[in-house]
Amino acid sequence: MQDKIQEITPKRKHSAKDGEKSYAKDEAKDQAKDEAKDQAKDEAAENRFLQRYSRHLMLEEIGEAGQKRLTTSSVAVFGAGGLGSAALLYLAASGVGILHIIDPDNVSLDNLQRQILFSTPDIGRAKSHSAKDNLAQLNPEIEIVAHRARIDAQSAESFLQPCDIAVDCSDNFAARDALNSACLAQAKPLISAAAIGFNACLIRLQPGRANSPCYRCLHPQEPVFTNIPRCDTVGIFAPSTGVMGSMQAAETLKCLLGKPSLLESHLLWYDALAGQFHEFACAKNPKCPTCA
């Protein structure tokens, strides 16, 4: 009798609503898994942040808020030579969020004496791309954009556009003049340095500030090409580029953090042979051909 009842008892059919409920449950489970994964990634990223930048976080003048400000900043470094090598290494290590590297040249053997961002296997490669690869190994948490391009009025204006600040590590007057004009037009700070022989100098140019000159205030006349000393003709003391490039990085980080500097109105001169630093007051030139 029981068998007969079972035979005539119709099996329950699954309705469309049952399918919808099952799909909804599966979707909720998948969403929960995704959220858990995202949370784990966020926690891992936060742990890396706290560990990688722990020595900055200890500094009252930087702290967590300052370090996060650096990680959301963007800097354009024009030139990846001796100055640029040191500056880029410290900017990357310090966690500047986006670094744009602009340089037209390839790595050569004679660069390795002072351009510490490169090594022998990099010879023949574009400096900008080699620098990107090497810096990515130092800090994979940041974004690095390589531009193999010459620095002129058009490229300076274009590459500076998405950035907060420009770091001038170039090696010629025309490039520095173009960067100066671009920074004035976009009202962005310019950290400019140069090195030759045993000497190097540095200044922080802040367009729009009453006490800060522009580059052409300091060099109103374009120098005659034949009178310009170059490291490939007069030589350069390798560590002087590292000292000044590191100081460029320091001024850049301070500027991004909103910290004032004496170098907004003074030129810092470094004499490596004598082991001395000198400061020279610099004022805006009321007859400057660019900013007056």
C-alpha positions in Angstrom: 0.0 0.0 0.0 2.8 2.4 0.9 4.6 1.5 -2.3 1.4 2.5 -4.3 1.2 5.8 -2.4 4.8 6.5 -3.2 4.1 5.7 -6.9 1.2 8.0 -7.2 2.7 10.9 -5.1 3.9 13.4 -7.6 7.5 14.6 -7.2 7.8 18.3 -6.3 8.8 20.4 -9.3 11.4 23.2 -9.0 9.9 26.5 -9.8 11.6 29.5 -11.4 11.6 31.2 -7.9 13.6 28.3 -6.5 16.2 28.9 -9.3 16.3 32.6 -8.5 16.8 31.9 -4.8 19.7 29.5 -5.5 21.3 31.9 -7.9 21.0 34.7 -5.4 22.6 32.6 -2.7 25.5 31.7 -5.0 25.9 35.3 -6.0 25.9 36.4 -2.3 28.6 33.8 -1.5 30.7 35.0 -4.4 30.3 38.6 -3.3 31.3 37.7 0.2 34.4 35.9 -1.1 35.4 38.8 -3.2 34.9 41.2 -0.3 37.0 39.0 1.9 39.8 38.9 -0.8 39.6 42.7 -1.2 39.9 43.2 2.6 42.8 40.8 2.7 44.5 42.8 -0.1 43.8 46.1 1.6 45.2 44.8 4.9 48.3 43.4 3.2 48.9 46.7 1.4 48.5 48.7 4.6 51.0 46.4 6.3 53.5 46.9 3.5 52.9 50.7 3.7 53.5 50.7 7.5 56.7 48.6 7.2 58.2 50.1 4.0 57.8 53.7 5.2 58.2 53.1 9.0 61.2 55.5 9.4 59.2 58.3 7.8 56.2 57.5 9.9 58.3 58.0 13.0 59.1 61.6 12.0 56.6 64.1 13.5 57.1 66.4 10.5 55.9 63.6 8.1 53.9 61.0 9.9 51.2 58.9 8.3 49.3 61.9 6.8 52.5 63.2 5.2 53.6 59.9 3.8 50.1 59.3 2.3 50.4 62.8 0.8 53.7 61.7 -0.9 52.0 58.5 -2.2 49.4 60.6 -3.9 51.9 63.0 -5.5 53.3 63.1 -9.0 56.8 64.3 -9.9 58.4 64.9 -13.3 62.2 64.4 -13.3 63.9 65.9 -16.3 67.2 64.1 -16.9 68.3 60.7 -15.6 72.0 61.3 -15.4 74.2 61.9 -12.4 71.8 64.2 -10.6 68.7 62.4 -11.8 70.0 59.0 -10.7 70.4 60.1 -7.0 67.2 62.1 -7.0 65.1 59.3 -8.6 66.4 56.7 -6.2 65.4 58.7 -3.1 62.1 59.8 -4.6 61.1 56.2 -5.5 62.3 54.9 -2.1 60.4 57.6 -0.3 57.2 56.5 -2.0 56.3 59.4 -4.4 53.2 57.9 -6.0 53.9 58.7 -9.7 57.3 59.4 -11.2 57.7 60.6 -14.8 61.3 60.2 -16.1 62.2 62.3 -19.2 65.5 61.7 -20.9 66.5 61.2 -24.6 69.8 59.3 -24.2 71.1 55.8 -23.9 73.3 54.5 -21.1 77.0 54.5 -22.0 80.0 53.1 -20.2 81.3 56.6 -19.2 78.0 57.3 -17.5 78.6 54.6 -14.9 81.2 56.6 -13.1 78.5 58.8 -11.5 75.1 57.6 -12.7 74.4 55.1 -9.9 70.9 54.2 -11.1 72.5 52.1 -13.9 74.9 49.1 -14.1 77.0 47.5 -16.8 74.1 45.4 -18.3 72.1 48.6 -18.9 74.7 49.9 -21.4 73.0 50.7 -24.7 69.5 50.8 -23.2 67.4 54.0 -23.1 68.1 55.7 -19.8 64.4 56.4 -19.1 63.3 52.8 -19.6 66.3 51.3 -17.8 65.7 53.7 -14.9 62.0 52.6 -14.8 62.9 49.0 -14.6 65.6 49.5 -11.9 63.4 51.7 -9.8 60.5 49.3 -10.0 62.7 46.7 -8.3 63.4 49.2 -5.5 59.7 50.1 -5.0 57.1 48.1 -6.9 54.3 50.0 -5.0 54.7 53.2 -7.1 53.9 54.0 -10.7 56.8 54.9 -13.0 56.4 56.4 -16.4 59.3 56.5 -18.9 59.5 59.1 -21.7 62.4 58.8 -24.1 62.3 62.4 -25.3 64.3 65.6 -25.6 63.5 68.4 -23.2 62.3 71.5 -25.1 59.5 74.0 -24.7 56.8 71.7 -26.0 57.8 68.5 -24.2 58.4 70.4 -20.9 54.9 71.8 -21.0 53.4 68.5 -21.9 55.2 66.3 -19.4 54.8 68.7 -16.5 51.0 69.0 -17.0 50.0 66.0 -14.9 52.6 66.5 -12.2 52.8 68.5 -9.0 56.4 69.6 -9.3 59.4 69.5 -11.7 62.9 68.4 -10.9 65.5 69.8 -13.2 68.4 67.3 -13.6 69.2 68.4 -17.2 72.6 69.4 -18.5 72.0 72.3 -20.8 70.7 75.9 -20.7 68.0 75.4 -23.3 66.4 72.6 -21.3 66.5 74.6 -18.1 65.1 77.6 -19.8 62.2 75.5 -21.2 61.5 74.0 -17.8 61.5 77.4 -16.2 59.0 78.8 -18.6 56.7 75.7 -18.3 56.8 76.0 -14.5 56.0 79.7 -14.6 53.1 79.0 -17.0 51.6 76.3 -14.8 52.6 77.9 -11.5 54.5 74.7 -10.3 57.6 74.5 -8.3 61.0 73.8 -9.9 63.9 72.1 -8.1 66.9 73.0 -10.2 70.5 71.8 -9.8 73.7 71.6 -11.8 77.1 70.1 -11.3 80.5 70.5 -13.0 84.0 69.7 -11.9 84.1 69.7 -8.1 81.2 72.2 -7.8 77.4 71.9 -7.7 74.5 74.2 -6.9 70.9 73.9 -6.1 67.8 76.3 -5.8 64.1 75.8 -5.2 62.1 78.1 -7.5 58.5 78.8 -6.5 56.5 80.7 -9.1 54.1 83.2 -7.6 56.0 83.8 -4.4 57.3 87.3 -3.8 60.7 86.3 -2.6 61.4 83.5 -5.1 63.2 84.3 -8.4 62.9 82.3 -11.6 65.8 80.6 -13.4 66.1 83.5 -15.9 66.3 86.0 -13.0 69.6 84.3 -12.2 70.7 83.9 -15.8 69.2 86.8 -17.8 71.5 86.3 -20.7 71.7 83.0 -22.7 75.3 81.9 -22.5 77.5 81.5 -25.6 77.7 77.8 -26.4 81.5 77.8 -26.7 81.8 79.2 -23.2 79.7 76.7 -21.4 81.8 74.1 -19.5 80.5 70.5 -19.9 81.4 67.4 -17.9 82.5 65.7 -21.2 85.1 68.4 -21.7 86.2 69.5 -18.2 85.2 66.4 -16.1 83.1 65.9 -13.1 83.7 64.6 -9.6 81.3 61.7 -9.2 80.1 62.1 -5.6 79.2 65.8 -6.2 76.3 64.7 -8.4 75.1 62.2 -5.7 75.2 64.9 -3.0 73.3 67.4 -5.0 70.9 64.9 -6.5 70.0 63.7 -3.0 69.5 67.3 -1.9 67.2 67.8 -4.9 65.1 64.8 -3.6 65.1 66.3 -0.2 63.8 69.7 -1.4 61.2 67.9 -3.6 59.9 65.9 -0.7 59.8 69.0 1.6 58.0 70.9 -1.1 55.4 68.2 -1.6 54.9 68.1 2.2 54.3 71.9 2.3 57.5 72.6 4.2 59.3 75.9 3.6 62.9 76.2 2.6 65.7 78.7 2.7 66.5 77.7 -0.8 63.3 79.4 -2.1 65.4 82.7 -1.9 69.0 81.3 -1.7 71.3 79.4 -4.1 73.2 76.6 -2.3 76.7 76.2 -3.6 78.7 73.0 -2.9 82.5 72.9 -3.2 83.4 69.2 -2.9 87.1 69.8 -3.1 87.0 72.2 -0.1 84.2 70.3 1.6 82.2 73.5 2.0 78.6 74.7 1.4 77.9 78.3 0.7 74.5 80.2 0.5 73.9 83.1 -1.8 70.8 85.3 -1.5 68.9 85.5 -4.7 66.1 88.1 -5.5 63.6 88.5 -8.3 65.0 90.5 -11.1 62.6 93.3 -12.0 64.0 93.3 -15.5 63.8 89.5 -15.9 63.0 88.6 -19.6 60.7 85.8 -18.4 58.9 86.6 -15.2 59.0 90.4 -14.9 
